[in-house]
């Protein structure tokens, strides 16, 4: 299991479009991919779960990847988030 904290840079937070882009990236990997925010845990492969976390601009989440390709998944997701998730 690997973990990394990352700050959401999107001006509108993780609304539908960036949440969808995050899920598209996460689905590429076999590992279980979740993130924690405040007191909740969200499944990064579920758009509804990501939207339900209510993550805003400037919030810090902790990505957690657990599985056979966890290192690769963590690197790719961190880069995608830091790159603005397509926005």
Number of C-alpha atoms within 10 A of each C-alpha: 13 13 16 13 13 17 16 21 19 21 12 14 19 27 17 14 14 22 21 20 19 24 21 15 16 23 15 10 19 14 20 19 26 21 19 17 15 11 6 9 18 19 19 27 22 19 21 15 16 24 18 14 19 12 21 16 13 14 16 16 19 17 23 22 27 17 14 13 13 20 15 12 26 23 12 15 21 18 13 16 19 14 13 17 21 11 11
